[in-house]
Amino acid sequence: MKYNEKFIPKEYLALKINYLKNQLEQLPQITLQKHIVHGNSLGRIKVDNHRYNLNSKIGKQSYNLMLQRNNLENLLQIYEAIWNYYFRTPVPEFDPPRVIKTINTGSGLVVMNRKYFDGLKNDANTTFPKPTNYFFNGTFYRSAAEREIAIFYTEMEIPFKYEPEVMLLGLKKPFYPDFVPYFKEIDTCMFHEHVGMLNSSNYITELKIKSSNYINAGMIPDQDVFFTTNSEESTFDIRYMAAKVNIAVYGAMVTSKDWVQNTFEPFILPKSSEGKNINEGTEYNNPVNK
């Protein structure tokens, strides 16, 4: 996929950009240098105003930090290019809030952070066999739509677990959500259920039960858990998927305590000299469709 074809909604894209800027501010400026000693060229690494031998312990650690910084800078350039390609306003600046979401596992409340996400076993549902014709990146999926979702998360650099084993309040057996994506920008994960087979009454009944299980465990629809769907007669639209992710992530942001304490309103369009919104009355053409 070309970077200018990535469909990232405005709010989530702004979050990614500000998260990367925040990460870069916490890393020192690091460069590689050549040092000549007795006619031999030796590598050394400069960290701010300090220099270290590249083969020393500090030098090796600093080299890894340099690679990390370079990767973050490259990602920032990509996301800023995407922003400039689609939007005409400056990127709003804000501190990504820390979102604290919990799930009631029946043994108590557990924070759905990176630690919880890392503890989930990927592809744990062996109850029902899966077809072998929906394969991506080492995993078989149950439908073409689920495979497209996995590709979307991968291309958006959103870590996820597919059908992990979880426990919910009120259930005696493990539960297997379709996807559990982790959003590092706000240090939280969510549950994502994809709904197919809309013509099956049994499937719809199971969906109602599943929704009730989530609510009983204290999970909020469209924030802690969100649903996508498509009919068997239509292809899955990734822009619809992106919009659902945006609603869930942005909803988690604006309802967090960190965000409530922030008085800055980042997504109000700036005004022109005539007092109109800059984008007001302009036609938006999506180059993805061209």
C-alpha positions as CSV (number, residue, x, y, z in Angstrom):
1,M,0.0,0.0,0.0
2,K,1.3,3.5,-0.9
3,Y,1.5,5.8,2.1
4,N,-0.8,8.4,0.5
5,E,-3.4,5.6,0.2
6,K,-3.5,4.9,3.9
7,F,-6.9,5.9,5.2
8,I,-6.3,7.3,8.7
9,P,-9.1,9.4,10.1
10,K,-8.1,12.9,11.3
11,E,-8.3,12.4,15.0
12,Y,-6.4,9.2,15.1
13,L,-3.7,10.5,12.7
14,A,-3.2,13.6,15.0
15,L,-2.8,11.2,17.9
16,K,-0.2,9.2,16.1
17,I,1.8,12.4,15.2
18,N,1.7,13.8,18.7
19,Y,2.6,10.5,20.2
20,L,5.7,10.2,18.0
21,K,6.7,13.8,18.8
22,N,6.4,13.0,22.5
23,Q,8.5,9.9,22.1
24,L,11.2,11.8,20.2
25,E,11.4,14.5,22.9
26,Q,12.4,11.8,25.4
27,L,15.3,10.5,23.3
28,P,18.7,12.2,23.0
29,Q,20.2,13.3,19.7
30,I,22.6,10.5,18.6
31,T,24.9,10.4,15.7
32,L,27.6,8.0,14.4
33,Q,31.1,9.4,13.9
34,K,34.4,8.2,12.6
35,H,37.5,8.6,14.8
36,I,41.0,8.3,13.5
37,V,43.5,6.7,15.9
38,H,47.0,5.9,14.6
39,G,45.8,5.9,11.1
40,N,42.9,3.5,11.9
41,S,39.3,4.6,11.5
42,L,37.3,3.7,14.6
43,G,33.5,4.1,15.1
44,R,32.2,6.2,17.9
45,I,28.9,7.5,18.8
46,K,27.9,11.0,19.9
47,V,25.1,11.4,22.4
48,D,24.2,15.0,22.8
49,N,27.6,16.4,23.8
50,H,29.2,13.1,24.9
51,R,31.2,10.7,22.8
52,Y,31.5,6.9,23.4
53,N,33.4,4.1,21.8
54,L,30.9,2.2,19.6
55,N,31.9,-1.1,21.0
56,S,31.5,-0.1,24.6
57,K,28.5,-1.0,26.6
58,I,27.2,2.6,26.6
59,G,28.0,2.9,22.9
60,K,26.0,-0.2,22.0
61,Q,23.0,0.9,24.1
62,S,23.2,4.4,22.5
63,Y,23.4,2.8,19.0
64,N,20.1,0.9,19.7
65,L,18.6,4.2,20.8
66,M,19.7,5.8,17.6
67,L,18.0,3.1,15.6
68,Q,14.9,3.6,17.6
69,R,15.0,7.3,17.1
70,N,15.6,7.0,13.3
71,N,12.6,4.7,13.1
72,L,10.4,7.1,15.0
73,E,11.6,10.0,12.8
74,N,10.8,8.1,9.6
75,L,7.3,7.2,10.9
76,L,6.7,10.9,11.9
77,Q,7.7,12.0,8.4
78,I,5.3,9.5,6.8
79,Y,2.3,10.4,9.0
80,E,3.0,14.2,8.6
81,A,3.0,13.6,4.8
82,I,-0.3,11.8,5.0
83,W,-1.7,14.7,7.1
84,N,-0.5,17.3,4.6
85,Y,-1.9,15.2,1.7
86,Y,-5.4,15.0,3.1
87,F,-5.9,18.1,5.4
88,R,-5.3,21.8,5.0
89,T,-5.0,22.7,8.6
90,P,-1.9,22.5,10.9
91,V,-1.6,19.4,13.0
92,P,-3.2,20.1,16.4
93,E,-0.8,19.8,19.3
94,F,-1.7,18.0,22.5
95,D,-0.2,15.5,24.9
96,P,-1.6,12.0,24.3
97,P,-3.7,11.1,27.4
98,R,-3.1,8.0,29.4
99,V,-6.3,6.0,29.2
100,I,-7.1,3.6,32.0
101,K,-9.7,1.0,31.0
102,T,-10.6,-2.1,33.1
103,I,-12.2,-5.4,32.5
104,N,-13.9,-7.5,35.1
105,T,-12.6,-11.0,34.7
106,G,-14.7,-12.5,37.5
107,S,-11.6,-12.4,39.8
108,G,-11.6,-8.6,39.9
109,L,-10.9,-5.6,37.8
110,V,-7.9,-5.8,35.5
111,V,-6.4,-2.8,33.7
112,M,-6.4,-3.3,29.9
113,N,-2.9,-2.0,29.4
114,R,0.3,-3.3,27.7
115,K,0.8,-5.9,30.4
116,Y,-2.7,-7.3,30.0
117,F,-2.3,-7.3,26.2
118,D,1.1,-9.1,26.4
119,G,-0.4,-11.8,28.6
120,L,-3.1,-12.7,26.0
121,K,-2.3,-15.8,23.9
122,N,-2.8,-15.2,20.2
123,D,-4.9,-17.6,18.1
124,A,-6.1,-19.6,21.2
125,N,-9.5,-20.7,20.0
126,T,-9.2,-24.4,19.0
127,T,-12.9,-25.2,19.6
128,F,-14.0,-24.8,16.0
129,P,-11.7,-25.6,13.0
130,K,-10.8,-22.8,10.6
131,P,-10.8,-22.8,6.8
132,T,-7.3,-22.8,5.2
133,N,-8.0,-20.3,2.4
134,Y,-7.9,-17.1,4.5
135,F,-4.2,-16.9,5.5
136,F,-2.1,-13.9,6.4
137,N,1.2,-13.5,8.2
138,G,1.3,-16.9,9.8
139,T,-2.4,-17.1,10.9
140,F,-5.5,-18.6,9.4
141,Y,-8.6,-16.5,9.7
142,R,-12.3,-17.5,9.5
143,S,-13.3,-15.2,6.7
144,A,-11.9,-12.9,4.0
145,A,-13.1,-9.9,6.1
146,E,-11.2,-11.0,9.2
147,R,-8.1,-11.4,7.0
148,E,-8.6,-7.8,5.7
149,I,-9.0,-6.6,9.3
150,A,-5.7,-8.3,10.2
151,I,-4.0,-6.6,7.2
152,F,-5.4,-3.3,8.2
153,Y,-4.1,-3.5,11.8
154,T,-0.7,-4.6,10.5
155,E,-0.4,-1.8,8.0
156,M,-1.5,0.7,10.6
157,E,1.2,-0.7,12.9
158,I,-1.4,-1.6,15.5
159,P,-0.4,-4.7,17.5
160,F,-3.3,-7.1,17.9
161,K,-4.2,-10.6,19.2
162,Y,-6.6,-12.8,17.2
163,E,-9.1,-14.9,19.1
164,P,-7.2,-14.8,22.4
165,E,-8.5,-16.6,25.5
166,V,-10.0,-14.2,28.0
167,M,-12.3,-14.5,31.1
168,L,-15.3,-12.3,31.7
169,L,-17.4,-11.8,34.7
170,G,-20.3,-14.3,34.8
171,L,-18.8,-16.8,32.4
172,K,-17.5,-20.2,33.5
173,K,-15.6,-20.9,30.3
174,P,-13.0,-18.9,28.4
175,F,-14.2,-16.3,25.9
176,Y,-12.6,-15.7,22.5
177,P,-13.1,-12.2,21.0
178,D,-12.3,-11.9,17.3
179,F,-9.6,-9.3,17.8
180,V,-7.9,-7.4,20.7
181,P,-5.9,-4.5,19.3
182,Y,-3.5,-2.5,21.4
183,F,-3.2,1.2,21.0
184,K,0.3,2.2,22.3
185,E,-0.4,5.9,21.9
186,I,-2.9,5.7,24.8
187,D,-1.6,2.5,26.4
188,T,-4.8,0.6,26.2
189,C,-6.4,-2.3,24.3
190,M,-9.9,-2.8,23.2
191,F,-12.1,-5.7,22.0
192,H,-13.2,-5.9,18.4
193,E,-15.9,-8.2,17.1
194,H,-16.5,-8.7,13.4
195,V,-20.1,-9.7,12.6
196,G,-20.7,-11.8,9.5
197,M,-23.5,-14.2,8.5
198,L,-26.2,-11.7,9.2
199,N,-28.8,-13.9,7.6
200,S,-28.3,-16.6,10.3
201,S,-30.7,-16.4,13.2
202,N,-28.4,-18.6,15.4
203,Y,-25.5,-16.3,14.7
204,I,-27.5,-13.2,15.6
205,T,-28.6,-14.9,18.8
206,E,-25.0,-15.6,19.7
207,L,-24.2,-12.0,19.0
208,K,-26.8,-10.7,21.4
209,I,-25.4,-13.0,24.1
210,K,-21.8,-11.9,23.4
211,S,-22.9,-8.2,23.6
212,S,-24.6,-8.9,26.9
213,N,-21.4,-10.6,28.2
214,Y,-19.3,-7.6,27.4
215,I,-21.8,-5.2,29.1
216,N,-22.0,-7.4,32.2
217,A,-18.2,-7.2,32.5
218,G,-18.5,-3.4,32.6
219,M,-17.3,-2.8,29.0
220,I,-18.7,0.3,27.2
221,P,-19.8,-0.2,23.6
222,D,-17.9,1.8,21.0
223,Q,-15.1,2.4,23.5
224,D,-14.1,-0.8,25.3
225,V,-15.6,-3.0,22.6
226,F,-16.6,-2.1,19.1
227,F,-18.3,-4.1,16.3
228,T,-17.9,-4.1,12.5
229,T,-20.0,-6.0,10.0
230,N,-20.4,-6.8,6.3
231,S,-22.8,-8.9,4.4
232,E,-21.7,-12.0,2.5
233,E,-22.7,-10.2,-0.8
234,S,-20.4,-7.2,-0.3
235,T,-16.7,-6.7,0.2
236,F,-15.4,-5.3,3.5
237,D,-14.7,-1.6,3.3
238,I,-11.5,-0.7,5.1
239,R,-12.5,3.0,5.4
240,Y,-15.5,1.8,7.5
241,M,-13.0,-0.1,9.6
242,A,-10.8,2.9,10.0
243,A,-13.8,5.0,11.1
244,K,-14.8,2.5,13.7
245,V,-11.3,2.5,15.2
246,N,-11.3,6.3,15.2
247,I,-14.6,6.5,17.1
248,A,-13.3,4.0,19.7
249,V,-9.9,5.6,20.2
250,Y,-11.1,9.2,20.2
251,G,-13.9,8.4,22.5
252,A,-11.4,6.8,24.9
253,M,-9.3,9.9,24.7
254,V,-11.9,12.6,25.4
255,T,-13.4,10.7,28.3
256,S,-10.1,10.1,30.1
257,K,-9.2,12.1,33.2
258,D,-6.0,13.3,31.5
259,W,-8.0,14.7,28.6
260,V,-10.7,16.3,30.8
261,Q,-8.0,18.2,32.6
262,N,-6.6,19.5,29.3
263,T,-8.5,22.7,28.3
264,F,-7.1,22.7,24.7
265,E,-9.6,21.9,22.1
266,P,-7.5,20.4,19.3
267,F,-10.0,19.8,16.5
268,I,-11.7,23.1,16.2
269,L,-11.1,24.5,12.7
270,P,-9.1,27.7,12.6
271,K,-11.0,30.8,11.4
272,S,-10.2,32.8,8.3
273,S,-10.1,36.6,8.3
274,E,-13.8,36.6,7.2
275,G,-14.7,34.5,10.3
276,K,-15.4,31.3,8.4
277,N,-13.9,27.9,9.0
278,I,-11.0,27.4,6.6
279,N,-12.5,24.2,5.2
280,E,-16.0,25.5,5.1
281,G,-17.6,25.2,1.7
282,T,-14.6,23.4,0.1
283,E,-15.0,20.2,-1.8
284,Y,-13.1,17.2,-0.4
285,N,-11.8,14.8,-2.9
286,N,-10.5,11.5,-1.6
287,P,-7.5,10.5,-3.7
288,V,-7.8,6.9,-2.5
289,N,-10.8,6.5,-4.9
290,K,-9.0,8.0,-7.9
